[in-house]
Amino acid sequence: MATTIVELEALFKEIGWKYKLSVESGNANEGYLYAGFPTKEYKDKDGDNYIGILFTVQENGELIKVIVPKLYNCINTAHRRAFFEVAIRKTFEQKLCFFDYDHRDGEIRMILDMPLEDASITIKQIKRVVHSMVRLIDSNDAVVRAAVEEGRLPLIDYKSDIQHEISRMDPDQQLELLIDIKRRNSRKSS
């Protein structure tokens, strides 16, 4: 077995974090820990700079699922599309975790899956996950909040995206692209 809720709790105690513990009925190895962490930019529904993070031990300790519940709420159907566009883009940009949406009540949460298989989780891993999730939530708050509350999309810097893609091409591919662009431009001017 990779890890248990009891082992995870011991790591939380060693770090010195305050938490709430819940053990699955019938399986003392699985359950969840819930802890709160301060944020700099993000404000919860009460206006506090705070997020709650839920650590669940699943699949006989082979998976730890880290969930930040109730980050946002998007019940306005006109704003959902903007949120989904932002969420997809941020998921590709950050690659650590993803946004999840509950269609029933509009709850938006952030999720990270840590497949441990036969390894144990370390204090360094837990701290990194929490620090990274708090940082990602803070750095993306303005964009996600604008999408959820106003249906507004961020200005996307396509120029830097294109430059990045071109920089990954070999010189022959770059030359082919340039020739293709020249042909298109000459057709337009004719």
N, C-alpha and C positions, 0 to 999 in steps of 0.2 A: 504494500500500500504506500502511495506517495506521501500523503499527509492527512492529518485528521483535524477536525475543528478544535480539538484540545491542543494540538501542536500549534495551530495558528493562534489560538488564544495565548499560549505561552510566549509567542513572539511579540504579540501586542503588549503583553505585560512587560516584557524586557525593554521594548521601545518606550513604554510609559504612556501609551495612548489610552484614553478613556473609551469605553465601548459598551455595547449591550450584546449579550450572547443568547442565542437560541439554538437548542439542539433538536435535530429531527427526532420525532417520536419513533421508537423502535430501532434507531440507528445512532448510537452515540458518536460515531465517527463523522457524521455529516450534520450540517446546520449552517448558521450564518453568524457573522459578527457585524455590528453596525457601529460606525464611528463618524464623528463630524470633524470637518477641517475648514480652516479659514480661507477665504479667497480675497483677492485684491480688487478685482473688477466686477465679478459676477455677484449679483444680489438675488437672494431667493424671493419667494412670493411675499415674505414679510419685510423685505428691504434689508435683510441682514447679509453681510459678506460671509457666506457659509454654504457648504455643501455636505450632505450626508453620503457616505460610501458604505455599501453593503458588500461584504466578502462572503461568498457562499462556497462551501466545499461540497463537490458533487462527484458522481461516478466513482464512488469508493476512494475518494482522495486523489484521483487522477486529473481532476479539473478544478480550478478555482475560478469562479466567475466573479468579476468585480463590477458592481452596478452603482451608478450614481442616479438614483430615482428622482423623479419630479423636478428635473432641471427647468423645463419649460412646459407650457401647456398651449397647444394649438388646436382650438376647436373651430376656429373660423376657417371654413372650407376654402375661402378665397385666398388664404395665406399659406395653405398646405403646400401648394406647388413650389412656392418660394423656399419654404423650409426644406422640402425634399431636394431641391437643387443645391442648396447650401450644404445640406447634410452629406450628399453624395460627394461633392467637391472636397469637403473637409475630411471625409473618410479616406479619400485617395491621397490627400496631402499629408495627413498625420500618420496613417498606417498603424497606430498603436491601438486605437479603439474606434468604435463606431457609435453613431446615434441610432436609437431605436424609437419607434413611434407606435403608440397603442391607439388604433382606430376607434376603439370603444369610447375612450374618454379624453383623447388628445394628449395624453402624457408623453413627454419626450424625456428619454433617459440616455445616458452614455454607458456603454458596456465594453468590457475587455475580458477576453477569455484567456486564461493561463493554463494551457495543457501541461501538466507536470509529468504525466505517465508514471514513471517509477522514481522520480526525483522528489526531493523535499524543497519547499519554498524557504527562502532565506530572508533575514531582516533587510538586507540590501535590496532584494527584489521588491519587497513590500513597500519600502520607502520610495523606491524609484517609481513604482506604479502610482502611488498616491501623489507624489510630487508632479509627475508628468500629467496626470489627469487634471489636477488643479490648474496647472499651467495652461493646458489646452482649453479648459473651460474658460479661464480668464481671457486668454488671447482671442478666443472665438466668440465671446459673449456678445459684443456689439453687432456682429454680422448675423449671428443666429437670432438674437432678439429682434433685430430689424425685420428679418424674414417672418418670424412667428407673429410679431405684434402689428407689423405694417404691411407685410407682403412684399417688402423691398429686397431686391437682390443687390449684392455688392458689385461695384465696378470691377470687372475682371480684366486683368492685365494680359490680354491675348498676345501682345507683342513679346513679352518676356517668355510666355509659353512657346511661341513659335521659335524664338531665338534658342531656347533650350533644345527643342526638337532638332533644329538645324545643326546645332553644335554637336549633336550625337551622330550625325551622318558623316560618312566618309567623303573625301573631296569629290569623288566622281558623282555621288548622289547629290551633293550640293550643286555641282555644275548642271546636272540634269534638271534639278528644280529651277535653277536660274533660267535655263533655256526655255523651260515650259512656261514660266512667268512672262518672259519676253514675248513668246508666241501669243499668249493670251492678250497681252497688252497691245500687240500690233494688230490683232483682229478687232479689238474694241475701237481702236483709232481709225480703222478703215471704214 
